[in-house]
């Protein structure tokens, strides 16, 4: 099973465009490339029941944490115009390939 490479990277600011957390903004904490998913800070919380483990200093109980979202359910927030946007690619004069905003044509990569 091959996965599609997402143009969203770690530490990008994104907005959730569909699902129970629609409209929430957050930073990408982690990518799961094999499943085309990512974990967004402050979105898609799930309750996890954990067993106590004194060896690893883990308390038991119900823990809330972020679960992975599919990459198609989020859009990148452009740092220039501040809008949720699709992402394009462009080759600059110095030979770098950068991501660009489809709305304002600004460079997303710094």
Secondary structure, DSSP 8 states (H G I E B T S, - for coil): ------S--TT-EEEE-SSTTTT-EEEEEEEEGGGTEEEETTSSEEEEEE--BGGGTB--EEEEEE--EEGGGEEEE-TTT--EE-EEEEE-TTS-EEEEETTT--B---
